[in-house]
Amino acid sequence: MNDYLVLIERTPDGYGAWCPDLLGCVALGDTVEETIAEMQEAIQFHLEGMREEGLPIPAPTTVTTARVATA
């Protein structure tokens, strides 16, 4: 099982998420928690489609090591 980095950002209507290692894999939600749940389903669906097409499943390459705060 792979752990993919998911980026979440606030939008005018809620939240949006994407996975830099899985191009085209995105999700939307009204809350962060809903967006995470939607993204988990989106990743599963995305990977299932790749398997069905016989495409290689990419290993995670994107990492995060720190948050940077500004004043």
N, CA, C and O atoms as CSV, one atom per row, in Angstrom:
chain,resi,resn,atom,element,x,y,z
A,1,MET,N,N,0.845,-1.184,0.000
A,1,MET,CA,C,0.000,0.000,0.000
A,1,MET,C,C,0.886,1.241,0.000
A,1,MET,O,O,1.884,1.309,0.717
A,2,ASN,N,N,0.506,2.216,-0.814
A,2,ASN,CA,C,1.246,3.467,-0.906
A,2,ASN,C,C,0.526,4.576,-0.149
A,2,ASN,O,O,-0.701,4.588,-0.060
A,3,ASP,N,N,1.301,5.497,0.390
A,3,ASP,CA,C,0.757,6.709,1.008
A,3,ASP,C,C,1.068,7.880,0.089
A,3,ASP,O,O,2.229,8.242,-0.100
A,4,TYR,N,N,0.026,8.467,-0.479
A,4,TYR,CA,C,0.191,9.595,-1.384
A,4,TYR,C,C,-0.082,10.902,-0.653
A,4,TYR,O,O,-0.996,10.990,0.166
A,5,LEU,N,N,0.717,11.908,-0.958
A,5,LEU,CA,C,0.498,13.237,-0.426
A,5,LEU,C,C,-0.730,13.841,-1.101
A,5,LEU,O,O,-0.866,13.787,-2.323
A,6,VAL,N,N,-1.612,14.409,-0.305
A,6,VAL,CA,C,-2.806,15.084,-0.809
A,6,VAL,C,C,-2.747,16.530,-0.343
A,6,VAL,O,O,-2.535,16.804,0.839
A,7,LEU,N,N,-2.933,17.441,-1.266
A,7,LEU,CA,C,-2.950,18.870,-0.959
A,7,LEU,C,C,-4.401,19.337,-0.924
A,7,LEU,O,O,-5.192,19.017,-1.811
A,8,ILE,N,N,-4.733,20.096,0.110
A,8,ILE,CA,C,-6.092,20.608,0.274
A,8,ILE,C,C,-6.009,22.123,0.394
A,8,ILE,O,O,-5.174,22.663,1.119
A,9,GLU,N,N,-6.893,22.796,-0.334
A,9,GLU,CA,C,-6.939,24.253,-0.215
A,9,GLU,C,C,-8.385,24.731,-0.161
A,9,GLU,O,O,-9.301,24.094,-0.683
A,10,ARG,N,N,-8.546,25.844,0.472
A,10,ARG,CA,C,-9.873,26.452,0.589
A,10,ARG,C,C,-10.258,27.050,-0.753
A,10,ARG,O,O,-9.433,27.636,-1.453
A,11,THR,N,N,-11.524,26.891,-1.094
A,11,THR,CA,C,-12.077,27.478,-2.310
A,11,THR,C,C,-13.246,28.371,-1.906
A,11,THR,O,O,-13.659,28.345,-0.747
A,12,PRO,N,N,-13.781,29.151,-2.822
A,12,PRO,CA,C,-14.942,29.983,-2.469
A,12,PRO,C,C,-16.152,29.150,-2.002
A,12,PRO,O,O,-16.996,29.650,-1.259
A,13,ASP,N,N,-16.234,27.892,-2.435
A,13,ASP,CA,C,-17.388,27.045,-2.112
A,13,ASP,C,C,-17.101,25.951,-1.095
A,13,ASP,O,O,-18.005,25.183,-0.764
A,14,GLY,N,N,-15.885,25.852,-0.591
A,14,GLY,CA,C,-15.544,24.770,0.339
A,14,GLY,C,C,-14.060,24.479,0.277
A,14,GLY,O,O,-13.229,25.333,0.586
A,15,TYR,N,N,-13.735,23.240,-0.134
A,15,TYR,CA,C,-12.342,22.818,-0.214
A,15,TYR,C,C,-12.117,21.982,-1.464
A,15,TYR,O,O,-13.016,21.282,-1.930
A,16,GLY,N,N,-10.918,22.065,-1.993
A,16,GLY,CA,C,-10.515,21.249,-3.117
A,16,GLY,C,C,-9.254,20.487,-2.755
A,16,GLY,O,O,-8.439,20.972,-1.970
A,17,ALA,N,N,-9.087,19.302,-3.316
A,17,ALA,CA,C,-7.909,18.489,-3.028
A,17,ALA,C,C,-7.389,17.864,-4.313
A,17,ALA,O,O,-8.144,17.608,-5.251
A,18,TRP,N,N,-6.090,17.626,-4.337
A,18,TRP,CA,C,-5.471,16.919,-5.450
A,18,TRP,C,C,-4.237,16.199,-4.956
A,18,TRP,O,O,-3.703,16.492,-3.886
A,19,CYS,N,N,-3.797,15.248,-5.765
A,19,CYS,CA,C,-2.626,14.443,-5.447
A,19,CYS,C,C,-1.586,14.679,-6.538
A,19,CYS,O,O,-1.810,14.295,-7.685
A,20,PRO,N,N,-0.456,15.301,-6.210
A,20,PRO,CA,C,0.542,15.593,-7.234
A,20,PRO,C,C,1.085,14.344,-7.945
A,20,PRO,O,O,1.525,14.431,-9.091
A,21,ASP,N,N,1.058,13.202,-7.285
A,21,ASP,CA,C,1.587,11.973,-7.889
A,21,ASP,C,C,0.577,11.244,-8.761
A,21,ASP,O,O,0.944,10.320,-9.487
A,22,LEU,N,N,-0.693,11.644,-8.703
A,22,LEU,CA,C,-1.742,11.002,-9.500
A,22,LEU,C,C,-2.462,12.082,-10.298
A,22,LEU,O,O,-3.504,12.589,-9.883
A,23,LEU,N,N,-1.899,12.422,-11.431
A,23,LEU,CA,C,-2.433,13.511,-12.249
A,23,LEU,C,C,-3.901,13.283,-12.585
A,23,LEU,O,O,-4.289,12.201,-13.027
A,24,GLY,N,N,-4.701,14.303,-12.371
A,24,GLY,CA,C,-6.120,14.222,-12.669
A,24,GLY,C,C,-6.963,13.694,-11.528
A,24,GLY,O,O,-8.188,13.653,-11.645
A,25,CYS,N,N,-6.354,13.292,-10.434
A,25,CYS,CA,C,-7.088,12.775,-9.287
A,25,CYS,C,C,-7.390,13.932,-8.342
A,25,CYS,O,O,-6.497,14.456,-7.676
A,26,VAL,N,N,-8.668,14.325,-8.295
A,26,VAL,CA,C,-9.087,15.496,-7.524
A,26,VAL,C,C,-10.381,15.190,-6.781
A,26,VAL,O,O,-11.081,14.229,-7.098
A,27,ALA,N,N,-10.686,16.021,-5.789
A,27,ALA,CA,C,-11.944,15.892,-5.050
A,27,ALA,C,C,-12.330,17.244,-4.479
A,27,ALA,O,O,-11.494,18.131,-4.310
A,28,LEU,N,N,-13.618,17.381,-4.186
A,28,LEU,CA,C,-14.162,18.596,-3.584
A,28,LEU,C,C,-15.005,18.225,-2.377
A,28,LEU,O,O,-15.552,17.124,-2.308
A,29,GLY,N,N,-15.109,19.143,-1.425
A,29,GLY,CA,C,-15.961,18.913,-0.270
A,29,GLY,C,C,-16.309,20.217,0.419
A,29,GLY,O,O,-15.680,21.249,0.187
A,30,ASP,N,N,-17.326,20.152,1.273
A,30,ASP,CA,C,-17.736,21.332,2.026
A,30,ASP,C,C,-16.860,21.570,3.248
A,30,ASP,O,O,-16.722,22.707,3.701
A,31,THR,N,N,-16.262,20.495,3.790
A,31,THR,CA,C,-15.384,20.589,4.954
A,31,THR,C,C,-14.078,19.858,4.635
A,31,THR,O,O,-14.000,19.101,3.667
A,32,VAL,N,N,-13.069,20.091,5.447
A,32,VAL,CA,C,-11.804,19.377,5.251
A,32,VAL,C,C,-12.034,17.878,5.394
A,32,VAL,O,O,-11.523,17.091,4.597
A,33,GLU,N,N,-12.798,17.483,6.401
A,33,GLU,CA,C,-13.047,16.059,6.641
A,33,GLU,C,C,-13.765,15.414,5.459
A,33,GLU,O,O,-13.408,14.312,5.042
A,34,GLU,N,N,-14.762,16.088,4.925
A,34,GLU,CA,C,-15.485,15.572,3.767
A,34,GLU,C,C,-14.559,15.490,2.554
A,34,GLU,O,O,-14.612,14.528,1.787
A,35,THR,N,N,-13.728,16.486,2.391
A,35,THR,CA,C,-12.797,16.511,1.257
A,35,THR,C,C,-11.803,15.362,1.348
A,35,THR,O,O,-11.487,14.736,0.337
A,36,ILE,N,N,-11.309,15.081,2.544
A,36,ILE,CA,C,-10.390,13.954,2.721
A,36,ILE,C,C,-11.089,12.641,2.377
A,36,ILE,O,O,-10.524,11.802,1.676
A,37,ALA,N,N,-12.310,12.463,2.866
A,37,ALA,CA,C,-13.056,11.238,2.570
A,37,ALA,C,C,-13.298,11.099,1.067
A,37,ALA,O,O,-13.147,10.013,0.508
A,38,GLU,N,N,-13.672,12.198,0.418
A,38,GLU,CA,C,-13.885,12.171,-1.037
A,38,GLU,C,C,-12.587,11.851,-1.776
A,38,GLU,O,O,-12.592,11.135,-2.777
A,39,MET,N,N,-11.484,12.386,-1.275
A,39,MET,CA,C,-10.196,12.146,-1.921
A,39,MET,C,C,-9.760,10.699,-1.759
A,39,MET,O,O,-9.173,10.130,-2.679
A,40,GLN,N,N,-10.030,10.099,-0.624
A,40,GLN,CA,C,-9.707,8.685,-0.439
A,40,GLN,C,C,-10.441,7.844,-1.472
A,40,GLN,O,O,-9.855,6.944,-2.075
A,41,GLU,N,N,-11.716,8.133,-1.678
A,41,GLU,CA,C,-12.486,7.418,-2.698
A,41,GLU,C,C,-11.955,7.702,-4.097
A,41,GLU,O,O,-11.871,6.800,-4.931
A,42,ALA,N,N,-11.595,8.962,-4.352
A,42,ALA,CA,C,-11.075,9.326,-5.676
A,42,ALA,C,C,-9.768,8.590,-5.978
A,42,ALA,O,O,-9.558,8.130,-7.101
A,43,ILE,N,N,-8.895,8.480,-4.984
A,43,ILE,CA,C,-7.627,7.767,-5.197
A,43,ILE,C,C,-7.888,6.297,-5.486
A,43,ILE,O,O,-7.284,5.733,-6.398
A,44,GLN,N,N,-8.772,5.673,-4.729
A,44,GLN,CA,C,-9.097,4.264,-4.978
A,44,GLN,C,C,-9.646,4.073,-6.382
A,44,GLN,O,O,-9.237,3.156,-7.095
A,45,PHE,N,N,-10.575,4.939,-6.780
A,45,PHE,CA,C,-11.171,4.868,-8.114
A,45,PHE,C,C,-10.111,5.080,-9.194
A,45,PHE,O,O,-10.085,4.368,-10.197
A,46,HIS,N,N,-9.250,6.051,-8.984
A,46,HIS,CA,C,-8.192,6.371,-9.940
A,46,HIS,C,C,-7.259,5.173,-10.127
A,46,HIS,O,O,-6.931,4.802,-11.255
A,47,LEU,N,N,-6.833,4.572,-9.010
A,47,LEU,CA,C,-5.918,3.432,-9.081
A,47,LEU,C,C,-6.588,2.209,-9.710
A,47,LEU,O,O,-5.948,1.475,-10.463
A,48,GLU,N,N,-7.859,1.985,-9.410
A,48,GLU,CA,C,-8.593,0.876,-10.031
A,48,GLU,C,C,-8.625,1.048,-11.542
A,48,GLU,O,O,-8.413,0.090,-12.285
A,49,GLY,N,N,-8.888,2.258,-11.994
A,49,GLY,CA,C,-8.911,2.534,-13.431
A,49,GLY,C,C,-7.563,2.297,-14.073
A,49,GLY,O,O,-7.485,1.760,-15.178
A,50,MET,N,N,-6.490,2.696,-13.386
A,50,MET,CA,C,-5.150,2.475,-13.929
A,50,MET,C,C,-4.863,0.976,-14.041
A,50,MET,O,O,-4.298,0.518,-15.035
A,51,ARG,N,N,-5.257,0.216,-13.013
A,51,ARG,CA,C,-5.049,-1.238,-13.055
A,51,ARG,C,C,-5.821,-1.871,-14.207
A,51,ARG,O,O,-5.286,-2.712,-14.930
A,52,GLU,N,N,-7.083,-1.465,-14.377
A,52,GLU,CA,C,-7.909,-2.007,-15.459
A,52,GLU,C,C,-7.315,-1.709,-16.828
A,52,GLU,O,O,-7.443,-2.517,-17.748
A,53,GLU,N,N,-6.671,-0.564,-16.969
A,53,GLU,CA,C,-6.046,-0.178,-18.234
A,53,GLU,C,C,-4.658,-0.789,-18.407
A,53,GLU,O,O,-4.032,-0.628,-19.455
A,54,GLY,N,N,-4.177,-1.489,-17.379
A,54,GLY,CA,C,-2.845,-2.093,-17.458
A,54,GLY,C,C,-1.720,-1.093,-17.290
A,54,GLY,O,O,-0.585,-1.356,-17.688
A,55,LEU,N,N,-2.031,0.059,-16.700
A,55,LEU,CA,C,-1.017,1.094,-16.494
A,55,LEU,C,C,-0.259,0.846,-15.198
A,55,LEU,O,O,-0.825,0.310,-14.245
A,56,PRO,N,N,1.001,1.223,-15.151
A,56,PRO,CA,C,1.756,1.059,-13.906
A,56,PRO,C,C,1.261,2.031,-12.837
A,56,PRO,O,O,0.918,3.175,-13.134
A,57,ILE,N,N,1.230,1.568,-11.612
A,57,ILE,CA,C,0.833,2.410,-10.479
A,57,ILE,C,C,2.070,3.175,-10.028
A,57,ILE,O,O,3.064,2.559,-9.641
A,58,PRO,N,N,2.030,4.506,-10.069
A,58,PRO,CA,C,3.218,5.273,-9.694
A,58,PRO,C,C,3.481,5.216,-8.193
A,58,PRO,O,O,2.561,5.278,-7.376
A,59,ALA,N,N,4.738,5.097,-7.861
A,59,ALA,CA,C,5.134,5.178,-6.456
A,59,ALA,C,C,5.055,6.643,-6.029
A,59,ALA,O,O,5.309,7.535,-6.840
A,60,PRO,N,N,4.709,6.901,-4.775
A,60,PRO,CA,C,4.684,8.293,-4.304
A,60,PRO,C,C,6.080,8.906,-4.390
A,60,PRO,O,O,7.067,8.286,-3.994
A,61,THR,N,N,6.147,10.117,-4.906
A,61,THR,CA,C,7.432,10.822,-4.975
A,61,THR,C,C,7.375,12.171,-4.282
A,61,THR,O,O,8.414,12.752,-3.968
A,62,THR,N,N,6.169,12.676,-4.042
A,62,THR,CA,C,6.008,13.978,-3.408
A,62,THR,C,C,6.005,13.799,-1.899
A,62,THR,O,O,5.306,12.936,-1.369
A,63,VAL,N,N,6.784,14.615,-1.218
A,63,VAL,CA,C,6.857,14.541,0.244
A,63,VAL,C,C,6.679,15.919,0.839
A,63,VAL,O,O,6.831,16.930,0.152
A,64,THR,N,N,6.360,15.954,2.102
A,64,THR,CA,C,6.309,17.199,2.835
A,64,THR,C,C,7.120,17.023,4.106
A,64,THR,O,O,7.063,15.983,4.763
A,65,THR,N,N,7.866,18.045,4.435
A,65,THR,CA,C,8.708,17.939,5.610
A,65,THR,C,C,8.454,19.060,6.604
A,65,THR,O,O,8.845,18.954,7.766
A,66,ALA,N,N,7.809,20.128,6.168
A,66,ALA,CA,C,7.626,21.254,7.078
A,66,ALA,C,C,6.518,22.164,6.603
A,66,ALA,O,O,6.170,22.195,5.423
A,67,ARG,N,N,5.972,22.903,7.547
A,67,ARG,CA,C,5.055,23.990,7.228
A,67,ARG,C,C,5.813,25.280,7.435
A,67,ARG,O,O,6.617,25.391,8.361
A,68,VAL,N,N,5.570,26.236,6.597
A,68,VAL,CA,C,6.261,27.522,6.709
A,68,VAL,C,C,5.200,28.572,6.992
A,68,VAL,O,O,4.302,28.781,6.176
A,69,ALA,N,N,5.291,29.230,8.132
A,69,ALA,CA,C,4.353,30.274,8.507
A,69,ALA,C,C,4.954,31.642,8.227
A,69,ALA,O,O,6.162,31.848,8.349
A,70,THR,N,N,4.092,32.566,7.853
A,70,THR,CA,C,4.549,33.937,7.627
A,70,THR,C,C,3.799,34.855,8.572
A,70,THR,O,O,2.720,34.529,9.066
A,71,ALA,N,N,4.385,35.984,8.805
A,71,ALA,CA,C,3.768,36.955,9.717
A,71,ALA,C,C,2.711,37.771,9.025
A,71,ALA,O,O,2.093,38.635,9.647
